[in-house]
Amino acid sequence: MALAFKDDLDLLLALKQLKYFWNLPQSQLAILLEVMARQLEGPSQAAPFQEFLRVLTQTPNHAKNIKHLRDELPAEVKAEYLRNADYLETADAHAVYPTSIYRQCDGFTLATKDASTIEAVMSTTLTTTIKIARKVLEPSNHLLYNIYKPLGRCVAVVDDKVDAIYGKELDAYFAGHGIEFKKIVSSGNEADKDIRDVERILVSLKKAGQGRHEPLLVVGGGVIADIAGFAAALYSRNTPYVMLCTSIVSGIDAGPSPRVCCNGFDYKNLYGAYHPPVLTITDRGFWKSLHPGWLRHGVAEIIKMAVMKDLSLFELVEQWGPKCLETKFGTVGDSVNDQAFQDVCDLIVGKAMEGYVRSEYGNLWETHQCRPHAYGHTWCPGYELPSGMLHGQAVGTCMGFGAYLAMKSDFIPEIECQRILKVISDCELCLWHPIMEDGAAIWRSQVAMIEKRGGNLAAPIPRPLGESGYLNDLSEEMLLQRLQEYKSICLSYPRQGRGVEEHCTEVGLADPQSNKIAPPEDRFVVTPTDLMITTLTKTQDMAAVGEVVRMLDGVDGMVVKYSTQPSEALRNISVQTAKTNPNWAEMEKKGATSRLLEAEMISGQAEGQLLQLLVKFGRVKKVLDIGTFTGYSSLAMAEALPEDGRVVTLERQEEAAKMAAENWASSPHVGKIESRVGEAQALLQALASQGESFDLVFLDVDKPGYFALYQTLMETGLLRVGGLLAVDNT
């Protein structure tokens, strides 16, 4: 049916909603009738409906559903309505009892006679609308009015920076139309894009009494689009939302995207859901207040669609990209009155949006990985956050590298590769960043991406320029080689391939790696940790260090006294280790050990409890314990692991490793522990060659060798991306 109205999409939108006639607010039905009259008969025929709507919205009943009018109907008409409602309960429950008017589902189920096997197919239909509009907050613009006036109120999540600039206009718009406006202001920084920020929004929605029949309004850029959209997906499992985009990133990419998400464990967009907005509004007018660096990094999302989907769009960006940046897409200076250039800006934004939506909405749940809009997003998710780069700047490096790989794969000729790199550079985006020197980290990023993409790399690259291709095989050796080749090419470009204002901190945003954990403002208790920090801060001599050690002794005793008591097997290790203390000197004399070992080297109860907490809270499954000694730390962590967990523990002293094995023998967790004996560096290299990586590494060996061991762990990828390194410093 939709194709019949392809030339009148406003009429199609009205007709889609009429299916839910009985559940529409009275004023919403009046709005739909006015739209239909205007589209079918012209403005003159719409005038009576406009007047009716004006009068209706002045009454308290305008927000009540049409079905509430049934009691006012003649008896025979009411009876017919009730019969129809009974029929719809089984024929199409969406029409009579919809959760919201924007989504419906269906299913088909088959079962054997004894119901021992059941097969089912389920489908979901979502409806969404995208509008590229101007002056959205002017009272005469009814895009937001048509949604929220019938509901009587609007709950909104608003970017804090947007609220500082446009907050009064937002307030005035809703107040002027008599719509209750509840505003939740949230940070739009990349540094504030984790699960805790999503949870804060969820709590605010609960306090506001958000319903699943009323779309949440989300106002802001890419970060707010991601975290507020994710909150909407989680809230009551599915709450519709409207996205008012105020940045270029949200306006053509994150805003209409069905992929809503937040960061986690230093990995970009680790958590997420598929939940598109029911309406996306992009208004270039908001872009005039953007920092040039924010605008610049958003252009990367236009370039990616041009390279992968639309050669004519690429040619527009080649010609007009620098001027679009200079004029903030026609929102400042003389460009505001240059109608020809205004049309160019609208065309660039519209084409980028169309290409993105055609790619994204046909593969809503990423059921396959032929995703052209993921160009520039294969390797950089692993280094964007650690580098502190703006998202678009990181994407620039990845797009450039992808173009080079396309050339080396004979997907595009050299001249097209040069055109792509030049456009990225001309738009002052980054082609190369020093963090890309860490080839091992980029390889780990590729491995993680293959996991995410269902076992395929499926790296989108042009084939040819303006069309999509995919690279699925790239060995570690070839990846590292191509990176070095690509670097040498980037050095010949302006700024040696670097971008302008590459990092979040350079454009006034917080570093995404900044530490957000802070004590409550009302905290007044002075803890032992406070005392140690204060003393160490003032440390000028060893006397002060001694004071800290005395504090630690007291804290350690308190922890042991009030912590959960260790298992019998762990207590036995402590006892056996203490008993053997006189024997270590003898073993050293005989050459059985290469150095003097002491019972005090045991991890012990307090440290063991901490290690168990790290394992449980981090949901760790694979542990590398460097320094077994008599086996306390290995067994402590093994006890905290799930049944399929594993500890690999390394020990240089054969006698100590033998004692550890004897100590573990009586524990039911012994099967989780694998002991290896030898020099740490050699054992680490062997593990790396076997492709091992660990969620948690505990380092407790000779302190002078820590730095070399740390370097090996990082360079070989033995500590996975987002993993935890715990170090014993005593």
N, C-alpha and C positions, 0 to 999 in steps of 0.2 A: 504494500500500500504506500510505503514511504516514497517510492519512485514516482508515484502519481503526483506528488506534491513537491518534487525536487526544485521547481521554479518558484515555490512560495513556502519557504521553510517556517515563516512565522505562523502561517495557517496550519502547517503540520504540527507545530508545537502545541497550538491550542487544541487540535483534534486529539492528540495523544492524551491530554489530560481529561478530556470529556468522558473517557471510559469510566472514570471514577466519580461520575456525576453526583451520586447520592452522598459521597463523602467530602465533597468540596465545600469550603466555606462559601456562604452566599455571595460575598463580595468577589471571591475568586471566579465564580461562575459569571458574574456580571462583567468582569475583566475579559474573560474568554469570549463572551458574546460580542463585546465591543471590538476585540481583535478580529473576530471572524467577519463581522459586518464591515469593518474597514478594509480588510483584505479582499472580500468578495464583492462588495458594492461601492466602496469608496468612502472618503471622510464624511460626506453628508449623511450617509446612512448610519454611520457610527455615532453621530452626535447625540441621538436620543439615549443610547446606551451609556454614553459618557455622563449625561445628566442623571440618569438613573443611578449610576455608580456613585456620583457625588452625593446624592441624597441618601443612598443606602449606607455609605460609610459614616454618616453622621448619626446613625442609630446604633445602639449597643448590640443588636443581633447580627450585625454584618459578618462577624467572625464565626457564627454558628453554622454547622454543616447543613446542607440542603435537606438531609434526611429528617432533621428536626421539624421541618415544615409539614411532615406527613400528618401530624395531628390537626393541621388546619385544612386538610383536604376533605372533600366530600367522602362519605363513607365508602361508596363503591370504588372511588379512585384509590383511597387508602388501602382497601382490601386487595386491589390489583398490585399495589406496591409491595405489600407484605408477601403475596404469592410469588412475585418476582424475586424478592429477597431470599425466600426459602429455596427457590430454584438455584439462585446464584451461589448459595452456600456450598453446593456440590459441583455445579457446572463451572464456576469461576469465582472462587472465594476472594480473589484480588479485587473484584469489582464492588463487593459489598463490605468486606472487612480488611482493607489494605493496611499494612503497617505504615507504608508510605506510598506515594503515587509514582515513585521513580524506579521501582524494581519489582519484578515478578519472576516466578520460577515454575518449573514443571518437572515431572519425573515419570519414568516408566519402569515397572518392577515385574519380574518373573520369578517364580519359585517352583521347586519340585513339589510333588504331591505331599511328601512328608515334611516339606519346608526345611530340609537339611542343607539345601543350597539355594541361595537367593542371588539373583543378578539384577542390577538396577542401572539405569542411565538417568542422569540429572542434568538439567539445563537452567540457566539464569539469564534473564533479559534485563539489561540496564538501559535507561534512557538518559541522555545528557545533551546539553546545548552549550555551544561556545559562541560568544559575542565579542567582536572587536569594536569597541565603542569609544565615544569621546564624552568628556564632561559628565561622568557617571554620578557625581555628587551634587550636580545642580538640581534644584527642586523640580524642574520641568522634565528631568530624565526619570522615567518610571520603571527602569529595569529592576531595581531593588524594591521599589514600592509594590510592584505587581506580585512579588513573592511574599513580602512581610506584612503588608497592610491587611490582607485577609486573615493572617494568623494573629494579628494584634500586637505582636512583639517580635524582637529579633535578638538572639544571643549571638555574640560575635567574639572571635579570638583575633586580636589585633597586634601586629608587630609593634614593639615599643618605639622604634624609630619612626614608623609610620604614624603612630598615635601622636608623637611629639610635633609632627608637621601637619597632619591632616585630621587629628583627633577632633578638633572643634567643628570642622566641616562635616565629619561623620555624625557627631552629636546633633548638629543643626539639621541635617537632612532628615533624620528619623523624627526628631522633635517637631519639625515643620509639618510632617505628614501624620503626626499624632500616633506614632508607633513607639511602644515601649522599647528601650534600647539597653540591653545588659552587655557590658563590655568587659572582656577578659584580656588584659594586656600581658603579652609574653615576649621574651627576648627572641630576636631573630638572628642571633649570632650562631655561627657554626659550632662555637664552643659550648653552646647551650642546646645541643641537638642530641640528647641522649634519652634513655628510657625514663629517667627521673623527671625530665621536662614534660614528657608526654603524660606521665602520671599526674603532674600538677594540673595540667589542663583537664584531665579526667575528673579530678576532684572538683574543680571549678564548675564543670558541666553538671555534676551531680547537685552541687549547691544551687545552681540556676534552675534545676528542674527541667533540663533539656529533654524534649520528647522526640520520638523517632518519626513523628509525622511532620516535624518542623525542621527545615534545613538550617544547620548551623552556618553562620557567615564567617568566613576566614578572610582576613585582610592582611596582605603582606607579600613578602618575597618568597624565595625558594625554600628557606628553612622553615618558615611558618607554614607554607603549603605542605611540607613533608610531615611535620610533627603534629599539626592540628588535624590534617587529613588522617593521619595514623590514629590519633585520639578518637576521631569520628568513627573510624573502622572498628575500634575496640569498644567504644561506648555502646552498651546494650547490643554488642556484636555487629551493629550496622546502623549508623545514623547518617542521614543525608547531609550534604553541606554544599554551600555556594562559595566559589573561590573568586574573590576580587583581587586581581593581580596588580601589584604596585611596582614590580621590578621586571626587568627583561627576562631574567631566569624563570620566574614564575609565569610571566606573560606568555611564553611560547614553549615551556618545557615542564617545569615542576607543577605549574598551576593546573593544566588539564590532565596531567598524568594520572593514570589509575594506580601507580606505584607510590604508596605513601610509606614513610620509613623514619628511622632514627639510627644514629651511630651506636656502636657498642664495641667494647674491648679494642679501641683504637682502629677499628675497621669501619670503613665508610658504609653506611646504610645496612648494617648487619640485621637489624630487626625490621619487619615491614609487613604490609598487607596489600591487597589489590582493592582499591576503593576510590573510583573516580568521582569528582564533584558532579552534582546534577546540573550545575551551571557554572561556566567559567567566563569571567568578564576581563578582558584585557583593554586597558585604557592607557595609551602612550602618554597622556598628560601627566601621569604620576612620575614619569621618568625624568622630568626636568629637575627634580630635587635629588636625584641619585648622584652619589659620588662618581666621578668619571671612572674610577677603578671598578666600581660595582657594575656599571654599564658595560665596561670593556669585557669583563669576564663573562657577562651574559651573552655577548656576541658569539662566543664559542658554540652555543647551542644552535644558533642560526647556521653557522659554518658547517656543523656536522650534518644537518639536514640537506644543505646545498650539495655537499660533496657526495652524499649517499643516495639522494633521491631526486634532485632537481638541478640540472645543468643551467637552466635559465636563472634560477635563484643564485647560483654560484656566480654567474656573470654579473648579476646586479650587485652582489657583495664586492666583487672585484672592482667594479666601477665606483660604487657609492659607499662602501664600508667605512673608509676614513672620515668622510663627511658626516655620515650618520653618527659616528662617535663624537665628532667635533661639535655637532649641533644637538646632541642628546636626542637623536632621532626626530629632529624637527620641532623640538619643544622650547628652544631658546633662540634669541637673536632674530635676525631677519628671516631665518628659515621658517618661522611661524607663519609668515604671510606669503611664502613661496608655495603656491598650490601644487605646482608640478612636482616639487620635492616632497610635499606632504603625501601626494599619491604614491611616490616611490617608496616612502617609508611604510605606508599602509600595505603596499604590495609585498615588500620584503617580509614584514611581520606576518601577513596573511599566508604567504606561500610557505614560510617556515612552520607556521601552525598547522596548515593543511597536511604538509608532509609528515609532521610528527604524529598527528592524530590518525592518519591513514595507516601508519606503521604500528602505532601503539594499540589502537582500539581493535584491530583485527587479530591481536594476539594478547588479549586482555590479561590472562593469567600466566603469561610466558610459557605456554604449553609447548612451544618450540623455540629454538634459539636463533632463527633467522630474523634478527632484530636490527635493522639498519640504524635505528636511533641510539644503539649502544656503541656506535663508532666513537672512539676517544674515551671509552669507559672500560677498557679491558685491563690495562696494567696500572693506571694511576690510582685506582681505589686503594692500593697497598701503600702508596707513598704520599697521597694528598694530605692526610692528617699529620703524619710525622714532619712533613716539610713545612706545614703552616701555610701552604698555598691556597689562594682562592680556587674554588671549584673549577671555574672556567679556564684559569691559567693551567691547572693540572691537566684538564681535558685537552688544552692546546698541545701540550707535550705528547700526549697519547695519540692525538689526531695526526701530528706530524710524523711520529714513529710509524703509525699505521699506514700512512701514505708511502713512506719509504719501503715498508714491507710489501705493499701492493706493487711497487715498481720492481722490487727484487723477485716477486712472484710472477712477473709478466702480466699483471692485471691491468696496469696503466703504463704508458710510456714515460720516459724521464721528464718530458716537457710538462705533462700533467702533474707529476709529483712536484715539480718546481712551482707550478701555479698554486698548488695547495699550500705549500710551505710559505710562499710569498703572501698569500691572503692572510694566513695566520699571523705572520710577522707584521704585515701592514696594519692589522687591527691591534697591534701592540700586545699580542698574546705570546706566551712562552712556548718556544720550540724545545728547549733543553733546560734542565735544572740540575744543579750539582748532586741532588739526591739520587739521580739516575745513574750515578757512578757505582752505586751499590747494586751490582748485578744480582747478587744472591737474594736481596730483598725483592727485586722485581721478579725473579724466578718464583719466589714464594707467593707473590701476588698472583702470578699466572696459575700456579697450582691451586690456589684458593678459588680463583675464578672458574677453573675447570670443575671444581666441586660444585660451585654455585650454578653452573650451566649444565648440570646433568651429565657430567663426564665428557663434555666437549668443550674445546676452547672457543670455537665459533666466533673468532674475532672479526667484527665487521670492518671491511676495508673496501675502498672503491674498486669497481670492476665493470666498466671504465669510470671515469669521472662523471658523476651524476647518476650512477647506478650502483647497486649493492653486490658485494661479493663477500666471501667468508674464508678466513684462514683457520684451519683446524689442527695443523701439525706444526709445532715449533719446538725443537729440542732445546734444552738448557744451553748446550754449547752454541747452537745457532743463534739463540736469543742474545747471548752475551756478545757474540761476534757482530750481529746486526746493530746492537746498541752502540758499540764503538765506532762502527762505520757511520751510523746516523749522527753521532756526536761531531765527527769531523766535518760533516756537511753543515750542521747547524752553526758552527763557528764562523762560517762565511757570511752569515746573515747579520743584519743590523743588531747591535747590542750583543753580538756573539750568540745569537739565538735566545737571549733572555727576554722576558716580557717586561712591560712597564707596570710598576706597582703589583708585583706578583703575589705578595703575601698579605694575609688578612690584616696584620698589624700595620701595613703601609697604607691601608685605606680606612683606618679607624675602627677596625673590628678586632675582637679578642682573638688571640691565638687559640685555635681549636685544641691545642695540647695543654692549654693552661689548666692549672689545678683549681677545680671548682669547690672542692671540699673545704668548708670553713666551719668554725664552731658557731653555735647559735649565739645570736646577739645578746641574749639574756644570761649567758653562762657566767657564773661568778666563782665556781669552785676551782681552786688551784690544785692541779693534779701533779703526781710525780713526774709525768712527762713534761709539764710546764716548767717544773724546777730544773730538769735536766737540760731542756732547750735553753733556758735562761742562763744557766751556768756555762754551758758549752759556748754560747754566743759570746760570753765575756772571757772565755779561756785565753789566758796569756802565758800560763806556766803549768807545769805538771801537778802542782798542788790543786788547781781547780779541777783537773782531770780526775785526781784522786777522790775529790768530793763527789763527782758524778758516779764513780765506781761504788762508793759507799751507798749512795742512793739506790743504785741498781741492785745491790745485795739485798736491801730491804724490800724492794719491789718484787724481786725473784721469790723471796720467801713467802710473801703475801699471795702471789700467784699460785704457788704450789699448794698453799693451805686451802685456798678457796676455789680452785679449779676442780673439774671432774677428775676423779682419780684414774690413773692409767690401768690398762688391762693387766691380768696376772702375768701374761707373757712379757709385757714391757717392764713390769716390776722385777721380774726374774732377770732380765738383761741388766738392769741397774745393779742388782745384787751381785751377779756373776762378774760384772765389770769391776766392781769395787774389790771383790776377792782376788782378782788377778793382778791388782796394782803392783804388788812386790815382784811379780814375775817378769814385768816388762823390761826392767833393767838387765835381768839375766838374759833375756832373749836378745837384747841389743848386743850384749857382750859376745854371745855365741854367733852373732851374725844372722839370727833368724828374722830380725827386723832391721831395716836400714836406718832407723832413727829411734830415739827413746819415745815410747808411747806412754800415756798416763791416763788413769781412769777418769780424770777431770775432762778429758776430751769428749766424753759421751754427750749427746745432745740433751738428754734429761727431760724431766716431766714438763717444765714450762715451755721449752722450745718444741717438744713433741706435740703439746696441745695446740700451739700456734700453727705448726705445720698441718695438723689435722683440720684446723679451721680453714686454712688456705685451700686445702684439697676440696673440702665440702662446699665452701662458698664459691669457689671458682669452677665447680662442677668438673673437676679435673679427672681425666681417665688415664693419662700416661705421665709418669714421673721419672725424671732422671736424678738420682741421688749420687753426687760426686763426693765420695768420702764415706765409706761404709762404717769404719771402725768396728765396733762390736754389734752393730745392726739396729740400734735403737731407732734412729730417724727413719730408716727404710721400713721397719715394721709399723711404726706409728702412722706413716702415710699409707701403707698398705691397708691398715685397718679402716681408714677413712674412705678408701676407694670403693666404687661399685664392684659388683662381682666380676665384671669383665675388665676391671682396671689392671694396671701393670706398673711395677716399679723396676727400673733397671738401675742397679747400684754398682758403683765402681770403687775398687780399693787397690792400692799399691802393695800393701803388706799382706802377704799370703796367710800369715798366722792370724791376723785380725779377721780376714775374710772367712777363715775356717771357723773361728770362734763365733762369728755372726751367724753362719749357717747352722751351727749347733743351737744357738739361741732361738732361731726361728722355728726349729723342727717341731716344737710342740704347739705352734700357733695354727689355727685353721686358715690363716691368711698367707701361709708360706707359699702357696701356689701362685700368688700374685708377684712374687719377688724373683728376679733374675740377677744373679751375682756375676760380675766379671772382674778378673784380677789382672793388673798390669799398670803401666804408666798412663796417667789420665789422658794426655794428648793423643797417644796412639789408640786408646780405646774410643775416644771421641771421634777420631777420623774413621775408625771402623764402623761406628754407628751411622755416621753421615753417609758413608759409602753404601750402606744398606737402606738408605732412604728414610731413616728414622727421624721423627720430630716429636717434641714433648710439650705438654701443656704447662708443666711446672718443672723447673730445674732448681735443685737445692745444692748450693756450693759450700762445702765445709771441708776444706783441705788446707795445705800450707798457704798462708796468706800472701807471701811474696809472688806466688804463681797465679793469683786471681786474675790479673789483667790479661795475661796470655790466654787463660781458659775462657774468659769472657769474650775475647776476640774470636776464638774458635767457635764458640756457641753461636755468635752472631753471623759469622761468615759462612758457616756450614748449614744454617737453618735448623739446627737441632732444637732451638727454642722457637716454637711456631709463632707466626704473627699473632699478636694479642696474648701470647703466653706470659707466664710470671716467672721471674728470676728471684729466688730467695737466697740471701748470702749470710752466713754466720761470720760475724766480725770480731769474735773473741778467741 
